[in-house]
Amino acid sequence: MSKLIIVGLIFLLSCNSNSQTNSKVVKTVDKSYKISVDRFLNDKNIPQLSKDLYLGKVRPTDNEENLSLIDSINSSGQARGFYFLAITKSMKFADGAYSEPLGIAAKAYVEDNTIEFLSYFIDNKDKLTEEDYKNWANFVYGEIQIESEGTEQKAVNDLKAKMINNCKDLSEEYKTRIDKFIGLMK
């Protein structure tokens, strides 16, 4: 009887190890990046400027309050996603002194928070458009042009490699979104 159990265990273990080596493990993002806008629009702790920028009631300027909003993208907590939306909506109207720090922050955010960045666009298709995605690509590329004048293509390739590395083992949708993002940089 004990020999039968040992043979059975060996068989099970060998089958299990073969299935692991022959299949590719694809990780999933274990957090929802769906943003509930109404909750933050009604939150008294969210600055009115953030709400107004998201709603398109005001345009960004280079005053201190607008510039501090850019830093909100690095905040911790549940409001971070709403700040992402507000900053994204401000991009289409950004110019002058507001756009410079926005470009710096956008590039750093994409490099350091690739999964979050892509997940916001994947999980919030009702709030974020392809135009918004293109605006992000334009701001990131604008910063690359400033930082890497004369070697922009190398910098874009390095960014792509970093984004892919940040999302390794994730679904094909993430890789497709990265390819599209990089393709928008022209």
ZASEGU-260516 format. One record per atom (N, C-alpha, C): residue number from 0; atom name; z, y, x. Coordinates in steps of 0.02 Angstrom, whole numbers, plus 50000, padded with zeros to 5 digits. Example, Ala and Ser with C-alpha at 12.3 -4.5 7.8 and 13.67 -1.06 7.14 Angstrom:
BEGIN
+-----+------+-------+-------+-------+
| seq | atom |     Z |     Y |     X |
+-----+------+-------+-------+-------+
|   0 |    N | 50390 | 49716 | 50660 |
|   0 |   CA | 50390 | 49775 | 50615 |
|   0 |    C | 50390 | 49835 | 50660 |
|   1 |    N | 50354 | 49888 | 50642 |
|   1 |   CA | 50357 | 49947 | 50684 |
|   1 |    C | 50394 | 50002 | 50645 |
+-----+------+-------+-------+-------+
//
This chain:
BEGIN
+-----+------+-------+-------+-------+
| seq | atom |     Z |     Y |     X |
+-----+------+-------+-------+-------+
|   0 |    N | 50000 | 49941 | 50041 |
|   0 |   CA | 50000 | 50000 | 50000 |
|   0 |    C | 50000 | 50063 | 50044 |
|   1 |    N | 50041 | 50063 | 50097 |
|   1 |   CA | 50044 | 50123 | 50140 |
|   1 |    C | 49978 | 50134 | 50176 |
|   2 |    N | 49943 | 50078 | 50193 |
|   2 |   CA | 49877 | 50086 | 50225 |
|   2 |    C | 49828 | 50118 | 50178 |
|   3 |    N | 49832 | 50102 | 50115 |
|   3 |   CA | 49787 | 50130 | 50064 |
|   3 |    C | 49800 | 50205 | 50056 |
|   4 |    N | 49862 | 50225 | 50057 |
|   4 |   CA | 49880 | 50296 | 50052 |
|   4 |    C | 49854 | 50334 | 50113 |
|   5 |    N | 49863 | 50306 | 50172 |
|   5 |   CA | 49840 | 50338 | 50234 |
|   5 |    C | 49763 | 50346 | 50233 |
|   6 |    N | 49728 | 50292 | 50214 |
|   6 |   CA | 49655 | 50295 | 50210 |
|   6 |    C | 49634 | 50348 | 50159 |
|   7 |    N | 49669 | 50350 | 50102 |
|   7 |   CA | 49653 | 50400 | 50050 |
|   7 |    C | 49664 | 50471 | 50076 |
|   8 |    N | 49718 | 50483 | 50112 |
|   8 |   CA | 49731 | 50550 | 50140 |
|   8 |    C | 49679 | 50569 | 50191 |
|   9 |    N | 49660 | 50523 | 50233 |
|   9 |   CA | 49608 | 50538 | 50284 |
|   9 |    C | 49543 | 50556 | 50248 |
|  10 |    N | 49526 | 50518 | 50197 |
|  10 |   CA | 49465 | 50533 | 50159 |
|  10 |    C | 49467 | 50602 | 50127 |
|  11 |    N | 49522 | 50619 | 50095 |
|  11 |   CA | 49529 | 50685 | 50064 |
|  11 |    C | 49526 | 50741 | 50115 |
|  12 |    N | 49560 | 50733 | 50170 |
|  12 |   CA | 49560 | 50785 | 50222 |
|  12 |    C | 49491 | 50794 | 50252 |
|  13 |    N | 49456 | 50739 | 50263 |
|  13 |   CA | 49389 | 50746 | 50292 |
|  13 |    C | 49341 | 50778 | 50243 |
|  14 |    N | 49347 | 50763 | 50179 |
|  14 |   CA | 49304 | 50795 | 50129 |
|  14 |    C | 49320 | 50869 | 50124 |
|  15 |    N | 49383 | 50887 | 50126 |
|  15 |   CA | 49404 | 50956 | 50121 |
|  15 |    C | 49378 | 50996 | 50180 |
|  16 |    N | 49384 | 50969 | 50241 |
|  16 |   CA | 49362 | 51007 | 50300 |
|  16 |    C | 49286 | 51015 | 50300 |
|  17 |    N | 49249 | 50966 | 50276 |
|  17 |   CA | 49176 | 50973 | 50273 |
|  17 |    C | 49156 | 51026 | 50224 |
|  18 |    N | 49190 | 51031 | 50168 |
|  18 |   CA | 49171 | 51081 | 50118 |
|  18 |    C | 49185 | 51151 | 50143 |
|  19 |    N | 49236 | 51159 | 50184 |
|  19 |   CA | 49252 | 51225 | 50211 |
|  19 |    C | 49202 | 51246 | 50264 |
|  20 |    N | 49178 | 51200 | 50304 |
|  20 |   CA | 49132 | 51220 | 50357 |
|  20 |    C | 49061 | 51230 | 50331 |
|  21 |    N | 49045 | 51199 | 50275 |
|  21 |   CA | 48977 | 51205 | 50248 |
|  21 |    C | 48969 | 51262 | 50198 |
|  22 |    N | 49022 | 51292 | 50177 |
|  22 |   CA | 49015 | 51347 | 50128 |
|  22 |    C | 49039 | 51412 | 50159 |
|  23 |    N | 49006 | 51465 | 50140 |
|  23 |   CA | 49025 | 51531 | 50164 |
|  23 |    C | 49078 | 51559 | 50117 |
|  24 |    N | 49131 | 51584 | 50146 |
|  24 |   CA | 49184 | 51613 | 50106 |
|  24 |    C | 49167 | 51687 | 50095 |
|  25 |    N | 49164 | 51707 | 50032 |
|  25 |   CA | 49151 | 51776 | 50014 |
|  25 |    C | 49215 | 51804 | 49984 |
|  26 |    N | 49240 | 51857 | 50015 |
|  26 |   CA | 49301 | 51888 | 49989 |
|  26 |    C | 49283 | 51935 | 49932 |
|  27 |    N | 49331 | 51945 | 49890 |
|  27 |   CA | 49322 | 51994 | 49837 |
|  27 |    C | 49373 | 52050 | 49848 |
|  28 |    N | 49359 | 52107 | 49821 |
|  28 |   CA | 49406 | 52162 | 49825 |
|  28 |    C | 49460 | 52148 | 49774 |
|  29 |    N | 49522 | 52145 | 49796 |
|  29 |   CA | 49576 | 52124 | 49752 |
|  29 |    C | 49609 | 52182 | 49715 |
|  30 |    N | 49576 | 52238 | 49713 |
|  30 |   CA | 49603 | 52297 | 49679 |
|  30 |    C | 49548 | 52328 | 49637 |
|  31 |    N | 49565 | 52351 | 49579 |
|  31 |   CA | 49517 | 52386 | 49538 |
|  31 |    C | 49515 | 52459 | 49559 |
|  32 |    N | 49455 | 52484 | 49568 |
|  32 |   CA | 49446 | 52554 | 49586 |
|  32 |    C | 49421 | 52595 | 49527 |
|  33 |    N | 49430 | 52568 | 49467 |
|  33 |   CA | 49411 | 52604 | 49406 |
|  33 |    C | 49459 | 52663 | 49398 |
|  34 |    N | 49432 | 52721 | 49385 |
|  34 |   CA | 49472 | 52782 | 49381 |
|  34 |    C | 49477 | 52804 | 49308 |
|  35 |    N | 49538 | 52812 | 49284 |
|  35 |   CA | 49551 | 52836 | 49217 |
|  35 |    C | 49558 | 52912 | 49219 |
|  36 |    N | 49504 | 52946 | 49205 |
|  36 |   CA | 49502 | 53019 | 49212 |
|  36 |    C | 49550 | 53054 | 49164 |
|  37 |    N | 49551 | 53034 | 49101 |
|  37 |   CA | 49593 | 53068 | 49051 |
|  37 |    C | 49666 | 53072 | 49073 |
|  38 |    N | 49689 | 53019 | 49102 |
|  38 |   CA | 49759 | 53017 | 49126 |
|  38 |    C | 49773 | 53075 | 49174 |
|  39 |    N | 49726 | 53087 | 49220 |
|  39 |   CA | 49737 | 53139 | 49270 |
|  39 |    C | 49722 | 53209 | 49244 |
|  40 |    N | 49676 | 53214 | 49197 |
|  40 |   CA | 49663 | 53279 | 49166 |
|  40 |    C | 49723 | 53304 | 49127 |
|  41 |    N | 49763 | 53258 | 49102 |
|  41 |   CA | 49823 | 53276 | 49064 |
|  41 |    C | 49886 | 53279 | 49107 |
|  42 |    N | 49881 | 53262 | 49169 |
|  42 |   CA | 49939 | 53260 | 49214 |
|  42 |    C | 49953 | 53330 | 49240 |
|  43 |    N | 50013 | 53354 | 49227 |
|  43 |   CA | 50033 | 53422 | 49248 |
|  43 |    C | 50041 | 53428 | 49324 |
|  44 |    N | 50047 | 53371 | 49359 |
|  44 |   CA | 50055 | 53372 | 49432 |
|  44 |    C | 49989 | 53377 | 49469 |
|  45 |    N | 49934 | 53369 | 49434 |
|  45 |   CA | 49867 | 53376 | 49465 |
|  45 |    C | 49849 | 53450 | 49462 |
|  46 |    N | 49831 | 53480 | 49519 |
|  46 |   CA | 49812 | 53551 | 49519 |
|  46 |    C | 49754 | 53566 | 49471 |
|  47 |    N | 49759 | 53622 | 49436 |
|  47 |   CA | 49708 | 53641 | 49388 |
|  47 |    C | 49639 | 53647 | 49421 |
|  48 |    N | 49638 | 53669 | 49483 |
|  48 |   CA | 49574 | 53675 | 49519 |
|  48 |    C | 49539 | 53607 | 49522 |
|  49 |    N | 49576 | 53554 | 49536 |
|  49 |   CA | 49546 | 53488 | 49540 |
|  49 |    C | 49515 | 53469 | 49472 |
|  50 |    N | 49551 | 53483 | 49419 |
|  50 |   CA | 49527 | 53468 | 49352 |
|  50 |    C | 49464 | 53509 | 49337 |
|  51 |    N | 49467 | 53574 | 49353 |
|  51 |   CA | 49410 | 53618 | 49339 |
|  51 |    C | 49349 | 53599 | 49380 |
|  52 |    N | 49359 | 53580 | 49442 |
|  52 |   CA | 49302 | 53558 | 49483 |
|  52 |    C | 49271 | 53495 | 49454 |
|  53 |    N | 49313 | 53448 | 49435 |
|  53 |   CA | 49287 | 53386 | 49405 |
|  53 |    C | 49247 | 53401 | 49342 |
|  54 |    N | 49273 | 53445 | 49300 |
|  54 |   CA | 49241 | 53462 | 49236 |
|  54 |    C | 49182 | 53510 | 49245 |
|  55 |    N | 49172 | 53536 | 49305 |
|  55 |   CA | 49117 | 53582 | 49318 |
|  55 |    C | 49129 | 53652 | 49292 |
|  56 |    N | 49192 | 53669 | 49281 |
|  56 |   CA | 49210 | 53736 | 49255 |
|  56 |    C | 49209 | 53789 | 49309 |
|  57 |    N | 49220 | 53768 | 49371 |
|  57 |   CA | 49219 | 53815 | 49427 |
|  57 |    C | 49177 | 53784 | 49483 |
|  58 |    N | 49156 | 53828 | 49528 |
|  58 |   CA | 49119 | 53805 | 49587 |
|  58 |    C | 49165 | 53814 | 49648 |
|  59 |    N | 49157 | 53769 | 49696 |
|  59 |   CA | 49201 | 53774 | 49755 |
|  59 |    C | 49185 | 53836 | 49796 |
|  60 |    N | 49237 | 53863 | 49825 |
|  60 |   CA | 49230 | 53920 | 49871 |
|  60 |    C | 49267 | 53902 | 49935 |
|  61 |    N | 49268 | 53949 | 49981 |
|  61 |   CA | 49301 | 53935 | 50044 |
|  61 |    C | 49373 | 53962 | 50046 |
|  62 |    N | 49404 | 53970 | 49988 |
|  62 |   CA | 49473 | 53993 | 49988 |
|  62 |    C | 49520 | 53935 | 50005 |
|  63 |    N | 49581 | 53952 | 50020 |
|  63 |   CA | 49629 | 53902 | 50044 |
|  63 |    C | 49641 | 53846 | 49993 |
|  64 |    N | 49645 | 53863 | 49929 |
|  64 |   CA | 49657 | 53813 | 49878 |
|  64 |    C | 49600 | 53762 | 49875 |
|  65 |    N | 49538 | 53785 | 49879 |
|  65 |   CA | 49481 | 53740 | 49879 |
|  65 |    C | 49481 | 53696 | 49942 |
|  66 |    N | 49495 | 53727 | 49998 |
|  66 |   CA | 49496 | 53689 | 50061 |
|  66 |    C | 49551 | 53636 | 50062 |
|  67 |    N | 49608 | 53652 | 50030 |
|  67 |   CA | 49662 | 53602 | 50029 |
|  67 |    C | 49644 | 53543 | 49984 |
|  68 |    N | 49600 | 53554 | 49935 |
|  68 |   CA | 49577 | 53499 | 49893 |
|  68 |    C | 49543 | 53445 | 49934 |
|  69 |    N | 49506 | 53466 | 49985 |
|  69 |   CA | 49471 | 53418 | 50028 |
|  69 |    C | 49521 | 53370 | 50060 |
|  70 |    N | 49579 | 53396 | 50080 |
|  70 |   CA | 49630 | 53353 | 50109 |
|  70 |    C | 49658 | 53303 | 50059 |
|  71 |    N | 49652 | 53317 | 49996 |
|  71 |   CA | 49678 | 53272 | 49944 |
|  71 |    C | 49645 | 53204 | 49944 |
|  72 |    N | 49586 | 53200 | 49972 |
|  72 |   CA | 49551 | 53136 | 49974 |
|  72 |    C | 49589 | 53086 | 50017 |
|  73 |    N | 49632 | 53111 | 50060 |
|  73 |   CA | 49673 | 53067 | 50103 |
|  73 |    C | 49744 | 53058 | 50076 |
|  74 |    N | 49756 | 53081 | 50016 |
|  74 |   CA | 49822 | 53074 | 49987 |
|  74 |    C | 49836 | 53000 | 49972 |
|  75 |    N | 49899 | 52985 | 49966 |
|  75 |   CA | 49916 | 52917 | 49944 |
|  75 |    C | 49935 | 52922 | 49871 |
|  76 |    N | 49935 | 52868 | 49838 |
|  76 |   CA | 49954 | 52869 | 49767 |
|  76 |    C | 49895 | 52861 | 49722 |
|  77 |    N | 49910 | 52859 | 49658 |
|  77 |   CA | 49861 | 52844 | 49607 |
|  77 |    C | 49811 | 52900 | 49596 |
|  78 |    N | 49829 | 52961 | 49612 |
|  78 |   CA | 49784 | 53018 | 49600 |
|  78 |    C | 49727 | 53022 | 49650 |
|  79 |    N | 49731 | 52983 | 49703 |
|  79 |   CA | 49679 | 52985 | 49756 |
|  79 |    C | 49609 | 52975 | 49727 |
|  80 |    N | 49602 | 52929 | 49680 |
|  80 |   CA | 49537 | 52917 | 49649 |
|  80 |    C | 49511 | 52977 | 49610 |
|  81 |    N | 49557 | 53011 | 49576 |
|  81 |   CA | 49536 | 53070 | 49539 |
|  81 |    C | 49513 | 53126 | 49588 |
|  82 |    N | 49550 | 53133 | 49642 |
|  82 |   CA | 49529 | 53183 | 49693 |
|  82 |    C | 49461 | 53165 | 49721 |
|  83 |    N | 49448 | 53100 | 49730 |
|  83 |   CA | 49383 | 53078 | 49753 |
|  83 |    C | 49329 | 53102 | 49705 |
|  84 |    N | 49341 | 53093 | 49640 |
|  84 |   CA | 49292 | 53116 | 49590 |
|  84 |    C | 49283 | 53192 | 49592 |
|  85 |    N | 49338 | 53228 | 49596 |
|  85 |   CA | 49334 | 53302 | 49596 |
|  85 |    C | 49295 | 53326 | 49658 |
|  86 |    N | 49310 | 53297 | 49715 |
|  86 |   CA | 49274 | 53317 | 49776 |
|  86 |    C | 49201 | 53298 | 49771 |
|  87 |    N | 49187 | 53239 | 49744 |
|  87 |   CA | 49118 | 53218 | 49736 |
|  87 |    C | 49080 | 53266 | 49691 |
|  88 |    N | 49110 | 53286 | 49636 |
|  88 |   CA | 49077 | 53333 | 49590 |
|  88 |    C | 49067 | 53401 | 49622 |
|  89 |    N | 49112 | 53420 | 49668 |
|  89 |   CA | 49106 | 53485 | 49701 |
|  89 |    C | 49048 | 53487 | 49751 |
|  90 |    N | 49026 | 53429 | 49774 |
|  90 |   CA | 48974 | 53426 | 49826 |
|  90 |    C | 48909 | 53458 | 49804 |
|  91 |    N | 48891 | 53451 | 49741 |
|  91 |   CA | 48827 | 53478 | 49720 |
|  91 |    C | 48825 | 53555 | 49721 |
|  92 |    N | 48884 | 53586 | 49723 |
|  92 |   CA | 48887 | 53659 | 49724 |
|  92 |    C | 48913 | 53687 | 49791 |
|  93 |    N | 48927 | 53643 | 49838 |
|  93 |   CA | 48958 | 53664 | 49901 |
|  93 |    C | 48908 | 53701 | 49945 |
|  94 |    N | 48933 | 53755 | 49974 |
|  94 |   CA | 48894 | 53791 | 50023 |
|  94 |    C | 48941 | 53830 | 50068 |
|  95 |    N | 48914 | 53858 | 50121 |
|  95 |   CA | 48953 | 53901 | 50165 |
|  95 |    C | 49012 | 53866 | 50197 |
|  96 |    N | 49066 | 53903 | 50201 |
|  96 |   CA | 49125 | 53880 | 50237 |
|  96 |    C | 49159 | 53820 | 50203 |
|  97 |    N | 49147 | 53809 | 50140 |
|  97 |   CA | 49175 | 53750 | 50106 |
|  97 |    C | 49139 | 53686 | 50128 |
|  98 |    N | 49074 | 53691 | 50139 |
|  98 |   CA | 49036 | 53630 | 50155 |
|  98 |    C | 49050 | 53603 | 50224 |
|  99 |    N | 49069 | 53645 | 50272 |
|  99 |   CA | 49083 | 53620 | 50339 |
|  99 |    C | 49142 | 53571 | 50341 |
| 100 |    N | 49201 | 53590 | 50317 |
| 100 |   CA | 49255 | 53542 | 50317 |
| 100 |    C | 49243 | 53483 | 50269 |
| 101 |    N | 49204 | 53495 | 50217 |
| 101 |   CA | 49187 | 53441 | 50171 |
| 101 |    C | 49145 | 53387 | 50207 |
| 102 |    N | 49099 | 53408 | 50248 |
| 102 |   CA | 49058 | 53360 | 50287 |
| 102 |    C | 49100 | 53320 | 50336 |
| 103 |    N | 49146 | 53353 | 50369 |
| 103 |   CA | 49191 | 53319 | 50416 |
| 103 |    C | 49233 | 53268 | 50379 |
| 104 |    N | 49262 | 53288 | 50323 |
| 104 |   CA | 49305 | 53243 | 50284 |
| 104 |    C | 49265 | 53186 | 50255 |
| 105 |    N | 49204 | 53200 | 50231 |
| 105 |   CA | 49162 | 53147 | 50201 |
| 105 |    C | 49145 | 53094 | 50252 |
| 106 |    N | 49126 | 53114 | 50311 |
| 106 |   CA | 49108 | 53065 | 50363 |
| 106 |    C | 49169 | 53023 | 50382 |
| 107 |    N | 49225 | 53055 | 50393 |
| 107 |   CA | 49286 | 53019 | 50412 |
| 107 |    C | 49307 | 52971 | 50356 |
| 108 |    N | 49301 | 52993 | 50294 |
| 108 |   CA | 49320 | 52951 | 50237 |
| 108 |    C | 49277 | 52889 | 50232 |
| 109 |    N | 49212 | 52898 | 50239 |
| 109 |   CA | 49166 | 52841 | 50235 |
| 109 |    C | 49179 | 52791 | 50292 |
| 110 |    N | 49193 | 52817 | 50351 |
| 110 |   CA | 49207 | 52774 | 50409 |
| 110 |    C | 49273 | 52737 | 50401 |
| 111 |    N | 49324 | 52771 | 50378 |
| 111 |   CA | 49391 | 52743 | 50377 |
| 111 |    C | 49409 | 52707 | 50311 |
| 112 |    N | 49373 | 52721 | 50258 |
| 112 |   CA | 49388 | 52694 | 50192 |
| 112 |    C | 49325 | 52666 | 50159 |
| 113 |    N | 49286 | 52629 | 50197 |
| 113 |   CA | 49221 | 52606 | 50173 |
| 113 |    C | 49227 | 52566 | 50108 |
| 114 |    N | 49273 | 52519 | 50106 |
| 114 |   CA | 49279 | 52477 | 50046 |
| 114 |    C | 49298 | 52519 | 49985 |
| 115 |    N | 49345 | 52564 | 49994 |
| 115 |   CA | 49364 | 52608 | 49939 |
| 115 |    C | 49306 | 52651 | 49917 |
| 116 |    N | 49271 | 52682 | 49964 |
| 116 |   CA | 49213 | 52724 | 49950 |
| 116 |    C | 49161 | 52687 | 49908 |
| 117 |    N | 49141 | 52629 | 49932 |
| 117 |   CA | 49090 | 52590 | 49897 |
| 117 |    C | 49116 | 52565 | 49829 |
| 118 |    N | 49179 | 52545 | 49827 |
| 118 |   CA | 49208 | 52520 | 49765 |
| 118 |    C | 49212 | 52574 | 49712 |
| 119 |    N | 49225 | 52636 | 49731 |
| 119 |   CA | 49225 | 52689 | 49681 |
| 119 |    C | 49156 | 52694 | 49649 |
| 120 |    N | 49103 | 52689 | 49687 |
| 120 |   CA | 49036 | 52693 | 49659 |
| 120 |    C | 49018 | 52630 | 49619 |
| 121 |    N | 49043 | 52573 | 49640 |
| 121 |   CA | 49028 | 52511 | 49604 |
| 121 |    C | 49067 | 52508 | 49538 |
| 122 |    N | 49130 | 52528 | 49539 |
| 122 |   CA | 49174 | 52521 | 49480 |
| 122 |    C | 49173 | 52580 | 49432 |
| 123 |    N | 49140 | 52634 | 49450 |
| 123 |   CA | 49140 | 52694 | 49407 |
| 123 |    C | 49070 | 52720 | 49394 |
| 124 |    N | 49026 | 52675 | 49377 |
| 124 |   CA | 48956 | 52694 | 49364 |
| 124 |    C | 48949 | 52742 | 49305 |
| 125 |    N | 49000 | 52743 | 49263 |
| 125 |   CA | 48999 | 52789 | 49206 |
| 125 |    C | 49019 | 52860 | 49227 |
| 126 |    N | 49047 | 52868 | 49287 |
| 126 |   CA | 49070 | 52934 | 49310 |
| 126 |    C | 49034 | 52959 | 49372 |
| 127 |    N | 49008 | 52913 | 49411 |
| 127 |   CA | 48974 | 52930 | 49474 |
| 127 |    C | 48901 | 52909 | 49469 |
| 128 |    N | 48858 | 52955 | 49488 |
| 128 |   CA | 48786 | 52943 | 49482 |
| 128 |    C | 48755 | 52929 | 49550 |
| 129 |    N | 48692 | 52911 | 49549 |
| 129 |   CA | 48655 | 52902 | 49611 |
| 129 |    C | 48646 | 52969 | 49647 |
| 130 |    N | 48643 | 53023 | 49608 |
| 130 |   CA | 48641 | 53090 | 49639 |
| 130 |    C | 48706 | 53103 | 49678 |
| 131 |    N | 48762 | 53082 | 49650 |
| 131 |   CA | 48826 | 53089 | 49685 |
| 131 |    C | 48825 | 53049 | 49751 |
| 132 |    N | 48797 | 52989 | 49748 |
| 132 |   CA | 48792 | 52946 | 49807 |
| 132 |    C | 48749 | 52980 | 49860 |
| 133 |    N | 48694 | 53009 | 49837 |
| 133 |   CA | 48649 | 53044 | 49883 |
| 133 |    C | 48684 | 53105 | 49914 |
| 134 |    N | 48724 | 53140 | 49873 |
| 134 |   CA | 48761 | 53198 | 49900 |
| 134 |    C | 48808 | 53176 | 49956 |
| 135 |    N | 48843 | 53120 | 49946 |
| 135 |   CA | 48886 | 53094 | 49998 |
| 135 |    C | 48846 | 53079 | 50061 |
| 136 |    N | 48789 | 53046 | 50053 |
| 136 |   CA | 48746 | 53030 | 50111 |
| 136 |    C | 48724 | 53094 | 50146 |
| 137 |    N | 48706 | 53145 | 50108 |
| 137 |   CA | 48684 | 53208 | 50138 |
| 137 |    C | 48740 | 53242 | 50177 |
| 138 |    N | 48800 | 53242 | 50150 |
| 138 |   CA | 48856 | 53273 | 50186 |
| 138 |    C | 48874 | 53235 | 50249 |
| 139 |    N | 48874 | 53169 | 50244 |
| 139 |   CA | 48889 | 53128 | 50303 |
| 139 |    C | 48835 | 53138 | 50355 |
| 140 |    N | 48773 | 53137 | 50334 |
| 140 |   CA | 48718 | 53146 | 50382 |
| 140 |    C | 48719 | 53216 | 50412 |
| 141 |    N | 48736 | 53266 | 50372 |
| 141 |   CA | 48742 | 53333 | 50399 |
| 141 |    C | 48793 | 53337 | 50455 |
| 142 |    N | 48848 | 53302 | 50446 |
| 142 |   CA | 48900 | 53301 | 50498 |
| 142 |    C | 48875 | 53262 | 50559 |
| 143 |    N | 48838 | 53209 | 50547 |
| 143 |   CA | 48809 | 53171 | 50604 |
| 143 |    C | 48762 | 53215 | 50643 |
| 144 |    N | 48721 | 53255 | 50609 |
| 144 |   CA | 48675 | 53300 | 50643 |
| 144 |    C | 48712 | 53350 | 50687 |
| 145 |    N | 48769 | 53374 | 50663 |
| 145 |   CA | 48808 | 53422 | 50702 |
| 145 |    C | 48841 | 53387 | 50762 |
| 146 |    N | 48873 | 53331 | 50749 |
| 146 |   CA | 48910 | 53295 | 50802 |
| 146 |    C | 48865 | 53262 | 50853 |
| 147 |    N | 48806 | 53240 | 50832 |
| 147 |   CA | 48765 | 53197 | 50874 |
| 147 |    C | 48694 | 53225 | 50883 |
| 148 |    N | 48690 | 53289 | 50892 |
| 148 |   CA | 48624 | 53321 | 50898 |
| 148 |    C | 48583 | 53288 | 50953 |
| 149 |    N | 48524 | 53266 | 50934 |
| 149 |   CA | 48479 | 53233 | 50981 |
| 149 |    C | 48487 | 53157 | 50981 |
| 150 |    N | 48542 | 53131 | 50955 |
| 150 |   CA | 48553 | 53058 | 50953 |
| 150 |    C | 48574 | 53037 | 50882 |
| 151 |    N | 48545 | 53071 | 50833 |
| 151 |   CA | 48564 | 53058 | 50764 |
| 151 |    C | 48552 | 52986 | 50743 |
| 152 |    N | 48494 | 52957 | 50762 |
| 152 |   CA | 48479 | 52889 | 50740 |
| 152 |    C | 48529 | 52839 | 50768 |
| 153 |    N | 48550 | 52848 | 50829 |
| 153 |   CA | 48602 | 52805 | 50858 |
| 153 |    C | 48667 | 52812 | 50819 |
| 154 |    N | 48685 | 52873 | 50802 |
| 154 |   CA | 48747 | 52885 | 50764 |
| 154 |    C | 48743 | 52854 | 50694 |
| 155 |    N | 48685 | 52857 | 50662 |
| 155 |   CA | 48676 | 52826 | 50597 |
| 155 |    C | 48682 | 52750 | 50603 |
| 156 |    N | 48651 | 52722 | 50655 |
| 156 |   CA | 48656 | 52650 | 50667 |
| 156 |    C | 48728 | 52629 | 50680 |
| 157 |    N | 48764 | 52670 | 50718 |
| 157 |   CA | 48835 | 52656 | 50732 |
| 157 |    C | 48876 | 52659 | 50668 |
| 158 |    N | 48861 | 52708 | 50625 |
| 158 |   CA | 48896 | 52713 | 50561 |
| 158 |    C | 48883 | 52651 | 50518 |
| 159 |    N | 48820 | 52631 | 50515 |
| 159 |   CA | 48803 | 52571 | 50476 |
| 159 |    C | 48841 | 52510 | 50502 |
| 160 |    N | 48843 | 52501 | 50567 |
| 160 |   CA | 48878 | 52444 | 50597 |
| 160 |    C | 48953 | 52447 | 50580 |
| 161 |    N | 48981 | 52507 | 50582 |
| 161 |   CA | 49052 | 52514 | 50566 |
| 161 |    C | 49065 | 52498 | 50492 |
| 162 |    N | 49022 | 52523 | 50448 |
| 162 |   CA | 49030 | 52510 | 50377 |
| 162 |    C | 49023 | 52435 | 50362 |
| 163 |    N | 48974 | 52403 | 50393 |
| 163 |   CA | 48965 | 52331 | 50383 |
| 163 |    C | 49026 | 52293 | 50409 |
| 164 |    N | 49051 | 52312 | 50467 |
| 164 |   CA | 49110 | 52279 | 50495 |
| 164 |    C | 49170 | 52288 | 50448 |
| 165 |    N | 49177 | 52347 | 50419 |
| 165 |   CA | 49232 | 52360 | 50373 |
| 165 |    C | 49227 | 52317 | 50309 |
| 166 |    N | 49167 | 52295 | 50293 |
| 166 |   CA | 49156 | 52257 | 50231 |
| 166 |    C | 49135 | 52186 | 50245 |
| 167 |    N | 49146 | 52161 | 50305 |
| 167 |   CA | 49124 | 52093 | 50320 |
| 167 |    C | 49157 | 52044 | 50272 |
| 168 |    N | 49121 | 51994 | 50255 |
| 168 |   CA | 49143 | 51941 | 50209 |
| 168 |    C | 49149 | 51964 | 50136 |
| 169 |    N | 49126 | 52025 | 50121 |
| 169 |   CA | 49126 | 52046 | 50051 |
| 169 |    C | 49058 | 52028 | 50020 |
| 170 |    N | 49053 | 52037 | 49956 |
| 170 |   CA | 48993 | 52017 | 49920 |
| 170 |    C | 48931 | 52055 | 49944 |
| 171 |    N | 48874 | 52028 | 49926 |
| 171 |   CA | 48810 | 52057 | 49943 |
| 171 |    C | 48803 | 52128 | 49914 |
| 172 |    N | 48835 | 52141 | 49859 |
| 172 |   CA | 48831 | 52207 | 49827 |
| 172 |    C | 48853 | 52262 | 49875 |
| 173 |    N | 48905 | 52248 | 49915 |
| 173 |   CA | 48929 | 52298 | 49963 |
| 173 |    C | 48878 | 52309 | 50018 |
| 174 |    N | 48848 | 52256 | 50043 |
| 174 |   CA | 48797 | 52263 | 50095 |
| 174 |    C | 48736 | 52301 | 50068 |
| 175 |    N | 48718 | 52288 | 50006 |
| 175 |   CA | 48662 | 52323 | 49975 |
| 175 |    C | 48677 | 52397 | 49969 |
| 176 |    N | 48738 | 52413 | 49948 |
| 176 |   CA | 48758 | 52483 | 49941 |
| 176 |    C | 48759 | 52519 | 50009 |
| 177 |    N | 48779 | 52484 | 50062 |
| 177 |   CA | 48779 | 52513 | 50129 |
| 177 |    C | 48707 | 52527 | 50150 |
| 178 |    N | 48662 | 52479 | 50141 |
| 178 |   CA | 48592 | 52489 | 50159 |
| 178 |    C | 48562 | 52549 | 50121 |
| 179 |    N | 48579 | 52554 | 50058 |
| 179 |   CA | 48554 | 52611 | 50018 |
| 179 |    C | 48581 | 52677 | 50044 |
| 180 |    N | 48647 | 52677 | 50059 |
| 180 |   CA | 48679 | 52738 | 50084 |
| 180 |    C | 48647 | 52760 | 50150 |
| 181 |    N | 48638 | 52714 | 50195 |
| 181 |   CA | 48607 | 52730 | 50260 |
| 181 |    C | 48535 | 52753 | 50249 |
| 182 |    N | 48500 | 52721 | 50203 |
| 182 |   CA | 48430 | 52740 | 50188 |
| 182 |    C | 48423 | 52809 | 50160 |
| 183 |    N | 48475 | 52836 | 50130 |
| 183 |   CA | 48474 | 52903 | 50102 |
| 183 |    C | 48481 | 52958 | 50155 |
| 184 |    N | 48499 | 52938 | 50215 |
| 184 |   CA | 48510 | 52987 | 50269 |
| 184 |    C | 48444 | 53004 | 50303 |
| 185 |    N | 48415 | 53057 | 50279 |
| 185 |   CA | 48352 | 53081 | 50308 |
| 185 |    C | 48350 | 53155 | 50311 |
+-----+------+-------+-------+-------+
//
